[in-house]
Amino acid sequence: MSPLSERRTVTVLFAGLQDFGPLSSGRSPEAVRDLLDRLFLRFRSAVESLGGTVDKFIDMTVMAVFGAPVAHEDDPVRAVRAAYALKRAAAEFGQEFGAVLEIRCGVNSGEVLWGELAGERATAMGDVVNVAQRLKVASAPGTVLVSDSVQRAASAHFRFLGLDPIHVKGRSEPVRAWLAGGESRTRTEFREVAGIATPHVGRERELEELLTGAQAPTGRFLVIEGDAGVGKSRLLAEVRRAFRVRSPDSFVALARPPEGGSAPLGPFAEWLRESAGGSGASGESTAGLRDYVRRVLEDAGHEPAEADLSARLILLSIGRDLPGAQLVDIEPGRRVSEIHASWERLLRARARGRCLLFCLEDLHDVDEATCALLAHLASVLGGGPACVLATSRPPAPVIPGFDVMHLRELSRADAQRLALGIFAQDLSADLATFLIEKSGGNPFYLEELSRFLREERLIGESPVRLLVPPERVPDGLQGLLVARLDALGGGDKEALKGASILGNAFWVRFLSRLLARDLGMSIQEAERRRIVEPGPVSSLPEDEEFVFRHALLRDAAYSLVTKKERARLHGLAADLLHERAASGGRRLRSMSAFHRWQAGHHDEALEEWRGIAEEAVAVGSLLEGLTWAREASSRGRSARISLVAARACAGLARYPEALAEAKAASEAGDASAETRDAADVETLRVLHMPWCFWTSGIFQPRCPPRRAPPPSCRRTHPSLRPACGPSRWK
């Protein structure tokens, strides 16, 4: 597979300068070019620091892409945050020259083609780019306009004001626009899905174990490891809630890495900032943080000099500079231990002898200094009533003194309980199966799927049932899933994209032939990262089978493959499966037919399905034959396929269906004279079966006729006999 082009869900940002005239006036072209170069370097740095890619500079406008070539689960949030960073960069640059610089910003999310164009480097192409550019044009100087998709994804982080729809050239429908009103300081306790009230199920054992450890007289230090969306943050939130009820006098704290990038001791710095702000002190200024730490330590009984030194050490450890805080009296070898001791004093001072529960999220995103401080806390707080709980995606960093709890997906029964709780009414069996199999028991995946089905109106009521399966991965999950795939090396990700062509299950050797290279190591790496796992039984003899751990992971990988490449690989897979049909039987032939259909060779696929169905009926495997015939007729009905289905239904004593299929075969536009004769014979066969009741085209409870078929029919078809059961012919 060529890695040069992919279909990706991205967020596109356009930011254009309103007026560069005040800076260009009176300057030579070379001087103006140098000024723009300096400004655009700042723009590039702002975009890249948030994980975006500068696609191009067009005149006075920068186009940035978030989600390609590497995706993040929060790309829309990063893009809006980058828009504000560009506004600040432009304003600061203008102030340096005594001018006012303002920019207009437009942000939109959706699917694009990401790849090379005319031999140049990769770029984003598609309607999503056009809408983002039009939003930029429609915005007022100094403002950020976003689309509906961005507003939905970033509403937990930013405030938005709905505006009148705007008309975009080339689109019949107007685009709804939202005015970004700044970043919200409130942060949710755990990952939530808008519009979904989620019950907490399936974690009763883990919750009780964590609460018992938190209330133990000696310390408990634990890392909860699990995949994204499996419920780590929700479990910690439930622990904090229950712990406050059981121990109302305890001290409970929550720390997270800062938004928008790592920082020294980031979780502890964020906790300190929020604690200082909540106490009425200034959590933003360095002086305010110093005064807060000094006051807490002095209130706990520490001497003013000791409190002042600890405050300076803590601020220096998180990158905050204070005048006169060089600390020349501390030996370099002791500085780290003194910093650790200062943080320990602060935590003990906040707890004031009470039971302490300190929760830290996203340990996989922290720096080494944070892990070292946690190891220190485990060594000094272990003798008293203190508990430190952290969450991490695999592989979790190894921290001395910390145990690890592995949090897995919900069981099938618990996933069904969760689905029932989300919809608060009975679910059809088909919808419950769809949600469970697609989510793989991952609570967030299940919640996001439920929201998506509601928003897209793909479900009906009483009971809640699936009307139409969705054709794409929900936007709220796409970035999260693709980010996991992007974390693989380029060759490993291409292997999984190829595997997605085969479906949720695939085979290593077969896949290696499909992509023309050995993929054993790539699949092992994907298994190590818990993206795939060995299947229970292989459908291909002597070839190891693997399955995607979540059907949504497979869907995300498949979404990255361009339509042209999909058709090519499906066609090649059909040919390779047809070669193996002799050893795999009709099942492999049916898989070959499916891939031919996906490759766009519809007539060949229908003919293959018909042949499989005829063969199954001929050997007496009637239900199998009916399955393949119905598979074909669901995609494209033909007379011969309907005839096979009629014979299978008659053999299964499903007489009304047999008559309907025979009638369809006789009336089909492609029916030959021979096919019509065979359909008429099948109708006569059914009418002379036991238990078949016919009156004016409607089945009624009356005895069937006991007469022989017309002599001409017997002469034409001397082997005519009932498909099953004893003969009733006279």
N, C-alpha and C positions, 0 to 999 in steps of 0.2 A: 504493500500500500504506500502511496505517496503521502508523506506528511505535510505537503506544501499547502493543501487546502482542507478546511474543516468547516462544517456548519456549527456555529457556536452561538450561545446566548450571551450577549455582552451588553454593557452599558456604555453608550457613546456620549461624550461631553464635547460641546463646542463652546469656546470662550473667545470672544472677539473684543478688541479695544474699541472704545467708543470714539475717541479722538486723540490721535498722536500728534496733532498739529502743534500744541504748545511746546513739545520737545523737539520737533523737527524744524520749526521755524528758525531761519537764520543759520542753520547748520548745513554743512556740505553733505552730499550723498554718502560719502565715506563715514562721516561722523554719525549720521542717522543710522546707517547700517550697523555701526558699532554699538549704539544705544539699544537697537532692537535685539542684537545678538545677546547683550547682557541681560535684557529683560526676558527673552525667550529661554535663556539658560535657567533663569529662576523658575519660569513656568515648568520647564522640563523636570527640574529637581522636585518641585511641589507635586507633580503628577506621579513621578516614579517613587517618591517616598511613601505614597499611599498604594503602591502596587499596580499603578496604571502604566500604560504604554502611550507615548506620544506618537500618534499615527502620522501626522503631517502638520506643517505650518503653512497656512494659505493667507497670503497678504498679512493682515493684522490679526488673524484668527489662528488659534491652536485647536486641533482635533485630537482628543485623547480617547483611548479605548480601555475599559476595565472588563476583564474576563478573557482576554486573549493577549499573548499566547498562553497565559496561565490564569486559571479561574480562581476566584475566592468566593466563599459562601455569601459574602456581603458586598459584592461589587457595586450594586446601586448606591449603597451607603457611602462607599469609598468615593464614588464619582461625585456625589453631592458635596461631600467633605472637600474634595479637590477643587470644586467650583469656588467654595469660600476661601480656600488657600490661594487660589489664583487672584481672587479679588483683593486679598490682603497684600499679595506680592506686587500687584499693579499699583495699589495705593502707596505702599512704602517706596516703590521705585520712583513714583511721581514726586513724593515729598522730598526725596534726595535732591531733586532738581527744581524744587519750588513750583511744581505743577500738579494738577489734579488729573489722575488717570482713573477711568472707570471702565469696567468690562461688562458685557452682556453674556449670559450663560444659558445654554439649553441642554437638557439631559434627557435621554430616552433609552429604554431597554428593549431588547428583543433579539430575534435570531438573525444572524448575518452569515455571509460566506466570508471566512477568514482565509486569505491565501495570497499568493503572488499574482501580480498583474503586470503583463508586458515585461516579465523578467525582473521587475523591481521587487523590493522587500514586501513582506506580507502586509496587507491592509484589510480593512473591514468594508464590505460592500453589501448594499441592500437598502430597503425602504427605511429601516431603522435609522440609518445615517441621515437620510433626507429629512426625517421628522425632527431629529435632534438639531439639525442646522436651522430648520424653520422655527423651532422653539427659541433658538438664540436670536433670530431676527425679530421675533415678536416680543422679546423681553425688553424691559426698560433698562436704561443704563444703571448699573450697580445691582441688578436683580438676577435671580436664578429661577428659570421656568423648567418644570419637569413634566413628564407624561404620567398617565395613569399608572403604568407598570412600575415606574420609579417611586411614585407616591406610595403605592401599596407596600413595596419592599422596604422603604426607608421611613415609614410613618412612626415606627417606634423610636427613631433617633432624631427626627427633625419635625418641626411644625410646618404645616402646609395650609395654604388658603386656596380654595377652589376658585377658578376664573371661568369666564365664558369660553366655550370651545373656539379654537382657531382653525381657519381653513388652510390646508396645506396643498400646494400645487401638485397636481397629479393624483390626488386622492378624492374620492367622491364623498367620503364621510369626514366631518370635522374631527379634530383631535382635541380632547379635553386637556386643559393645561392647569397646572398647580404652581402657585408662587411659594417658593421655599422661604420660610420665616425664621430660619436660624435653628441651631442644634438644641435639642432638648436635653436638660441635665438629668432628667429622671431616667433610671435604668431599671429594667424589669428584673425580678428575682431569678427568673429562668426563661429559656427560649419559649416564646408563646406564638401561637398562630392566631391571627386576627379573626374574630368572629367564632372562635371555637372555645367552648368551656370544657376543659379536659379533666376528667377524673384521674386520680392517681391509683393505678392498679398494677398488680403483679410484682410489687417491690416490698411487700409486707415483711418478708424475712430480712432483707437487707436493711430496711428502716429500723427494725427492732434491734438488729445487731449494732448499728451505728449509734443508736440512742443509748444502748447499754454501755458501749465503750465511752461515750461522751460523759456519762454519769459515774464512771468508775472512779474510785479514790486515787488511782494512779493513772498517769497520762496514756492517751491513745493517739497514735499518729498513723494516718492511713491515706493512701492514694486510691481514688476510685477511677479505674481505667475502663474506658469503653469508647466505641465509635461515636462519631457525631450524631446527635439526635436520639441516642439510646436512652437518655433520661438522667444523665449525671447531675446536671444543674437542678432539675426538678427534685431529685432525691435529696440533694443538699438543702433545698428550700424547705422540703417537708421535715427534714431533721431539725432545722432551725426553728420552724414553727412549733413542732412538738416539744423541743427542748425548752423553749420559752415557757410553755405551759407547765411542764414538769418541774422546771427550775426557774421560777420567775425572777429570782434575785441574781441570776447568772449574767455573765458578760458575753455577748454574742457579736461577732464581727464577720463581715464579708469583704474579701479583697479580690480584685480582678486586674489583669493587665490593662494598661490604658488603651483606649481606642486609637487606631491609626498608626500603630507601630510600637516596637519594644522600647523600653527605657530601663536605666539602672534601677534594680529593685522595684520594677514597675508596679506590681500589685500592692506592695507595702506603701509606695508613694501615693497611689490612688486612694488607698484606705486612709492615709494620713490627711490628704487633701479634703476628702469627704467628711472625715471626723472633725477637722478644724472648721469647715464650713458649717456643719451642723451645730457646733457649739457657739456660733456667733462670731468666731474669728474669721479672718480672711484666709480662705483656703487656697487662694490663687497667688498671693504675694509671699515672697520668701520671708520677709520680716513677720508677717502674720503667722506663718507656720512655726517660726522660731518661738514666738511669744506663746503660741498654743502649747508646744512641747514643754517649754520651761514651766508654764503654769501647771500642767498635769503632773510633772515630776515633783514640783515643789509642794503641791497639794498632797502628794503621797508621802511626803516627809524627806525628800532629798534636799541636800544643801543647795543654795542658789548657784554656787560655783560649779558643782557637779551637774546640776540641771542644765546650766548654760553650755557646759562642755558637751554633754550628751546631745543637746539640741543641735549644736554646730556639727557634730559628727553625723547625726542622722540626715541633716540637710545636705552635707557634702556627699553622703552615700547615694543620694537620689539626684545628684547633679545640680543642686541649688547652691550658688555661690553667695557668701556673705563677706562683707569687708572685714579684714582682720582675722579671717578664719583659716589661716595657714596651718595652725596646729603643729608648729615646729617642735614642740616638746614631746611629741609622740613618735617613737621609733617606727620606721616603716614596717618592720616585721610585726609590730603590735597593733597597727592601725585597723586591720580587718577584725581582729578579736575585740578591739574597743568598740568598733561600729556594731558588731553583733551584741555586745553587752549593752550598748545604748538602746537598741531596739528591744532587747529583753526587758530592760527597766521600764520602757514606755508601755509595753504590753502588761506587765505586772501592775504598773501604776493605774492603767485603765481598768484592770480587773478588780483591784483593791481587795485581794484575798478571796474574791468570789470564784466560782467555777467558771472556767474560760473555755469557750468554743470559738475557734478561729477557722473560718472556711476560706479556702483559696481556690479560685476557678482557673481553668485553662493553663494548667502547669506546663503543657507542651509549648506554650508561647513565651515562657519566661526566660530570663537570662541566667547565667551560671551563678551570679551573686545571690539571686533569690533562692536557688537550690541550696547554696551554702548556708544562708541564713536559716532556712527551714531545718537543715541538719543540726545547726547549733541549738535551735529551739527544742528539737526533739531530745537533745542530750541534757538540757538544763531544766526543762519543764516536766520531764517524765515522772518525777517523784510526787507530783501533786495533782489536784483535780484540774487537769488541762487536756484539751483535745484539739488537735489540728487535723482538719480534713481537707484534702485537695482533690481536684478532678483533672483528668488528663486523657487525651486521645492516645491510642497506642502508636509507638511504644512509649510508655511512661518513663521519664527520667528516673534513674535509680538514686534515691536519697537515703543515706544512712539513718536508721532508726524508724523508717516508715515501712509499714506493711502495704500490700496491694490487694484491693478487692476488684475482681474482674466482673464488670456489669455487661451481661449479654442481652440479646433481644428478648422480647416477651415470648412466652409460649403461645401456641395457637389458641388455647383456651383464654389466656389473659388478653391476647390481642383482640379476641372477639368481645370480651368484656369491655375493653377500651372503646371499640367501635360502637357498642350499644350505648355506652355512656356519652359519647360525643353526640350521637343523633337523638338520644333520649326517647327513642321509640324502636319498635321492632324493625329488624333488617331482613331483607330477602336473603336466601341462602347464596344466591349468585353474587350479591353485593358484598356480603361478609367474606366470601371466598376471594373475591377480587381484591378487597382491601388488605386481607391478611397475606395473600401471596405476593402482591405488588410491594407491600411495605416490608415483608420479611420479618415482621414483629418489631420493627423499629418504631417507637411511639411517635416521634416527630414526623417521620415519613407518612404514617397513617393519618395523623392530624392534618398535615398539609394536603394529602390526597383528598380527604374529606372536604376541606375548605374549597379546593379546586373544583370538585364535582358539584358542589353547591353553586359556586359563582358561575360556572359554565352551564348550569342548568342541565346537567347530565343525569340527574336522579329524579325519580318520581316518589310519590307519597303513598302511604297506607298499603302495605308496609313500604319503608324506604327501599327503593330498588334502582338498579343501574339501568338507565335507558340506552345509553350509547357509551362504549368504552372510549376514554380519551385518546387522542391521537398523538399527544406529546407529553413530555414530562412537565409537571407544574413549575412555573417560574421560580417559586419559592424553594424548590428543591434542586433545580438545574445547577445553580452555581455551587451548591454544597457537594453534589455528586461529581460534577466535572472537576472540582478542585481535588478530589481524591484521585481521580484518574491522572490529572496533570502532575500530581506529586510523583508519579512514576517517571522513569527515564523515557526518552522519546521512543526507543524501540519497544519497551515494555508496554507503553500506552498503545502503540500501533498494533501490538499483538492482541490486546483486549478489544480494540475497535474491530479487528478481524473476527475475533471470537463472537462478538455481538451479532455478526451477520448470521451465524449458525443458530442463534437463539440463546435461551437461558442456559442450555447445556451445550458443551462442545468437547472435542477430543483433541488431544495434544498432537498426535502424529498427523491426523487429518488436517488440523489447522496449520501445521508446519508445511504440508503440501500446498494448502490453499494460498499461503503467503510466501511460499518458496524460500523458507529459511527455518532453521532449527529454533523452536520457541520454548524448549523445555525450561531454560533458565528464566525466561520472562514469566512463564506461568508460575514457577516457584516463587518469584518475587511478588507476584500478585497475590499468591496464597499467603505469603508472610505478612502482607499488608491487609489481610482479611477482606480482600475484594472478591476472591473466588475460593472455592473449597472443593475437595474431591467429591464426586457423585457416588451414590450408593452402588449402582450397577451400570456398567458401560453398555451402550446400545451397539457399539462397534466392537466386534471380537478383537482381542489383543491390542486395544487402544484405550489408554486411560482417559476416563471422562471427568471433567470438572464442570461445576455450575457456578454462576454468579450468586453471591450470598444474598443479594436482593435483586428482584426483577427490575427495580428502578435503576440500579447500577448498570444493568445491561441496556436498558432504554437510553440512559445518558450516554453510554459509549456509542450506541447506534446513532444517536442524534448528531454525533460529531462527524460521521461519514457523509461525504457529499452524495447526492442522488446518483450521479454518474458512476461513482466508485461502488455504490451499493449494487447497482444493476450489474456491473462487471463481476463483482465477487459472488453475487447470488447465482449468476449464470455458471461461473466456474464451479461453485459448490454443487450445483445440480449435476454437472457432468461427472464430478468426482464421486458423488453418491450413487449415480447410475452405474458406475463401474463396480461399486461395492454391493450392488443389489443382489447379486447371486448368493452372497453369504448372509445378507441381512434381511432378505425376503421383501414382502410387500411394504413393510414399514419404511424401509430405506427408499423404496420407490416412491412412496407418498411424500417423503421429505424432499426427494428430488423434484417432484411435481410442485411442491410449495415454493422451492427456490426458483424454479422456472417461472412461476407466476410472479414472484417478486422481481425477477429480472426483466419482466415485461413480455415474456413469451407466453401469452395467455392461451393460445390455441394448443400449443404443445403441452402445457400443463394440464388443461382439461382432458385432452386425449389420454395422458398418462394416468390421471385419476380414474377415468372411465375404464381403462384396461385393468387397473388394480381391482376396481369394484367387480368387474365381470369375472375375473379370476377367482376372487373370494366367493362369489355366489356359486360359481361352477363347482367348487370343492366343498360346498355346504357351509361355509362360514358366512351365514346370511347377515348377521348383525354387523360384522366387519364390512361386508360389501355395501350395506346400506350407509354405513358411516362415510366411506370414501365417496359414494355417489352423492350424498348430501353435501359433503365438503366441496365437490365439484359444482353442484347445482347452486350452492350459495354464492358462487363467484360468476357463474355463467351457465344458464340452463340450456340443454340441448336435447334433442329427441332421444338419442342413444343413451344419454345419462339417465333420463327419466325412465326409459324402458328397463334399465338395470335396477333402478330403485323400485319400480313396480314389481319385478320378480322377487326382489329381496323382501319387500313388504308382504307379498302373498305367501312366501315361505314362512314368514314369522306370524302368520294369521292376523296381520294388520290390514284387513280387507278394505276398509274405507280409504286408507292411504294408498293401497295398491291400485284401486280404481282411479283415484285422482292422478296418480303418477302415469298410469296407462293413458288416461285422457290427455294429459299434458304431452306425452310422447306422440300421440296421434295428431295433435293439433299444432305441434311445434312447426315453426317456419322452415326449419332445416330437415324435416322428416322426409325420408325417402319412402317409396312405395313399399319396400321390404320392411322398413321400420314401422309403417302404419299397419301392415298386415300383422306383424308381431305384436303390436300394441293391442289390436283387436282380439287376437288369440289370447293374450294375457287377460283381457277383460272377460272373455268367455270362461277362461279357467277360473277366475275369481268368482264369477256368478254361479258356478256349479260347485263351489266349495261348501262344506258344512258350515253352519253358523253365519252364513252371509245372508243378510236380509235386505231385500231391495224392493222399494215401491216408489215409483215416480222419482227416482233419483235420490230418495232418502231412505236410509236404513231403518227398517221397522222390525219388530219381533214376530216374524212369521217364518214358516219352513221354506227352505230354498227349493227351487224347482229340481226335480229328479229326472230330467230328460237328457238325452244325449245331444251332443253338438250336431250341427248340420252335417250331413254326409260329406259335403264338399270340403268342410273344414277338416274332417277326419282324414280325408284322402290327402289333403294338402299337408297336414301335420300329423302323420301317423303316430308320432311319439308323444302326442299331447297327453299329459297326465297332470294331476294336482301336484303342486310343489311340495306338499307335505300331507301327511294323514292318509288314511285308507281311501281307495278309489270308490266313488259313488256313481261311477258311470254305468249305464245300462247298455 
